Amino acid sequence: MPDVSTKPYFIRAIYEWCSDCGFTPYLSVKVDENTRVPTEFVKNGEIVLNVSLNATRNLTINNELVQFSARFSGVSREVSIPVDRVQGIFARENGQGAFFTVEPPAAGEEPAAIVPVPGGSEPPRPPAAGRARLKLIK
């Protein structure tokens, strides 16, 4: 039987504890090519995200991914984070939580399969000036 990581269980437990205590849960993430977050908010390869019920929509924390949609600068974006890229989950109000070591992928190791998230992580482009155009999408 393969080893099952305890990390997603700790993430869910701390998230529930924060919610029960009225704290704001924040997720610290080490960004890589499999992490789908708004890249304009990534600093030094890391991003810290508010994952409270008020800040997210359709939050799911399963054993492989943390997924949700949230508004960034007023624009709704889809976020998808592999659990192995989570550095920590903590309460904004007191800093208490769980913190993890994020290991780089081993040499020759294939990246984990990631379910594509609609909307991607690129910011929407402003409409072009001039005449409006319609595009047929099948």
C-alpha positions in Angstrom: 0.0 0.0 0.0 1.5 3.4 -1.0 2.2 5.9 1.7 -0.5 8.5 2.0 0.7 12.0 2.9 -0.6 13.6 6.1 -0.2 17.1 4.7 -3.7 17.5 3.1 -5.2 16.3 6.4 -3.2 18.9 8.4 -4.2 21.6 5.9 -7.9 20.8 6.2 -7.6 20.6 10.0 -6.0 24.0 10.4 -8.5 25.5 7.9 -11.4 24.2 10.0 -9.7 25.4 13.3 -9.3 28.9 11.8 -12.9 29.0 10.7 -14.2 27.7 14.0 -12.2 30.3 15.9 -13.2 33.2 13.7 -9.7 33.5 12.3 -8.7 34.2 8.7 -6.9 31.2 7.2 -3.9 32.1 4.9 -2.1 29.7 2.6 1.6 30.1 1.9 2.6 28.6 -1.5 5.9 27.9 -3.3 5.0 28.6 -6.9 6.1 26.3 -9.7 5.0 25.5 -13.3 2.1 23.3 -11.9 0.7 26.0 -9.6 -2.1 28.1 -11.1 -2.2 31.5 -9.3 -2.2 35.1 -10.5 1.5 35.5 -11.4 1.4 39.3 -10.9 1.1 38.7 -7.2 4.0 36.2 -6.9 7.0 37.5 -5.1 10.3 35.6 -4.9 8.5 32.5 -6.2 6.0 32.5 -3.4 2.4 33.7 -2.8 0.3 34.1 0.3 -3.5 33.7 -0.2 -6.5 34.4 1.9 -8.5 31.2 1.7 -11.4 32.2 4.1 -15.0 31.5 3.1 -15.5 35.3 2.5 -12.5 35.5 0.1 -13.0 32.3 -1.9 -15.7 30.5 -3.9 -16.0 26.7 -4.3 -13.0 26.0 -2.1 -11.9 22.3 -2.2 -9.0 20.8 -0.4 -8.4 17.2 -1.5 -5.4 15.0 -1.2 -3.8 16.3 -4.4 -5.0 19.9 -5.0 -6.3 23.0 -3.3 -8.7 24.7 -5.8 -11.0 27.7 -5.6 -12.0 30.9 -7.4 -11.3 34.3 -5.9 -11.3 38.0 -7.0 -7.9 39.6 -7.5 -8.1 43.4 -8.2 -11.8 42.9 -8.9 -11.3 40.1 -11.4 -12.5 36.6 -10.7 -9.7 34.0 -11.2 -9.4 30.3 -10.9 -6.6 29.0 -8.5 -5.2 25.5 -8.4 -2.4 24.6 -6.1 -0.8 21.1 -5.8 -0.8 20.1 -2.1 3.0 19.4 -2.3 3.6 23.1 -3.0 1.8 24.4 0.1 4.4 25.8 2.6 1.9 26.5 5.4 -1.5 27.3 6.5 -1.9 29.8 9.3 -4.3 32.3 11.0 -3.7 35.9 10.0 -4.6 37.1 13.5 -2.0 35.2 15.5 0.3 33.4 13.0 -0.5 30.0 14.5 -0.9 27.1 12.1 1.1 24.3 10.4 4.2 24.8 8.3 5.8 22.3 5.9 9.0 21.8 4.0 8.5 22.0 0.3 11.0 19.8 -1.6 12.0 20.5 -5.2 11.1 17.6 -7.5 13.7 14.8 -7.6 15.9 14.6 -10.6 14.2 12.6 -13.4 10.9 12.7 -11.5 7.8 13.5 -13.6 5.7 16.4 -12.4 2.4 15.4 -10.8 -0.6 15.3 -13.2 -2.6 18.4 -12.6 -6.2 18.8 -13.6 -6.5 21.9 -15.9 -8.4 24.8 -14.4 -10.7 26.8 -16.6 -9.6 30.4 -16.9 -5.9 29.7 -16.4 -3.7 31.9 -14.4 -3.1 34.7 -16.9 -4.9 38.0 -16.3 -7.7 38.9 -18.7 -6.6 41.2 -21.5 -8.4 44.6 -21.8 -10.6 44.9 -24.8 -8.9 46.3 -27.9 -9.8 49.8 -28.9 -12.0 50.2 -32.0 -14.8 48.2 -33.3 -16.2 45.3 -31.2 -15.7 41.8 -32.5 -17.4 38.5 -31.8 -15.6 35.2 -31.9 -17.3 31.8 -32.4 -16.2 29.2 -29.8 -17.1 25.6 -30.4 
